[in-house]
Amino acid sequence: MKKSKAITLVLITGTVLLGCERDARNRYASWDDCVKDYSDPTKCVEEKDERSSTSRYYYGPWYRGSYSSNPTYNPSVTSHRAAGVMRGGFGFHGGSFGG
């Protein structure tokens, strides 16, 4: 009985940890910088900053946090044009800003 509880605990813990990986996307101060990084205007979106009535930011597509150092998913790794990173977790595309 103890062995099966240990296996169940390991499986549940592994599943929870995999679910905790956070999605991220790059935030840009200008539309042009976003388009330069992704070479495709359809991958960039403009959003108003919820805390300010005048500030606007431009975001690239979502990618998994584990791909943050892979230029295929995060071209800002080599271009350094992104002004920040927006992160979300647990399948939720809201969250906190990080740098």
N, C-alpha and C positions, 0 to 999 in steps of 0.2 A: 504494500500500500504506500509506503513512504517513497519508493522509487517512482511510482506513477505520478505522485504529487510533485516530485522534483522535476520530472520531465515536463509536466504541464506548466510549472512555474517558469522553466527555461523558455518554453515556446511562447508563453504570454509576454514575458519580458522582452524577448527578441522582437516580437510583433509590435509592441509599444515603442521600442527604441527606433524601429524602422519608420513608424508613423510620426516620430518626432522630428525627422529631418525636415528642415525648413526650406520652403521655396524662396527664391529671391529674384529680383529684377533690378536693373540699373536705372537710376534716376539721372536725368540730364537737365541742365539749365536751358539748353536750346534744342529746338527741333533738328537743326542742322547737325549737331553733334550726335544725336541719336541715329539719324539716317546714315551718317558717315560710318558709324560703328557697325550697323546691321545691313547696310547697302540695300535696304528695302523699306520704303516709307510705310508699307502696310504692317510692319513689325513694331512701329512706334505709335504710342498713343499720348495724347495731351490730357492732363488732369489738373484741375484747380486744387491748390493746397487748401485743405479743410480749415486750417487755422488762419488763413488770410484771404481776404476777398479779391486781392489783386495778383497774388503769386500763382504762377503756373509752372508745372514741371512736365517733363516728357519722359516716358518710360519705355524701355525695351521689353521684349517678351519675358515671361516667367521661365526660370530654369531651376533645377534642383541645386540646393546649396553645395552638394558634393561636387558639382561641376564648376564651382566658382573660379577655379584656376585653369579651366579649359577654355581657350580662346574661341572654340567653336560655339560654346554656349554663352560665354561671357567675353565678348571682344574687348571690353574695357581693360582687361588684364594687360593687354599690350598697348592700347591706345591711350589709356588714362584719361579719357574724356568724361567719364561718368562723374556726376557731382555727389553721388551717394548710392546706397543700396536700400531698396525696400524689401523687407522680409515678412513672410507669412508662414504659418505652420498649421499642422493638423488639417490640411486641405482648405484652410481659410486664407483667402488672399487679402487680408488686411494685416495690420500689425505695426511694428515699430520701425523706425528708421535707424539705420546703422551706417557706419562708414568704412 
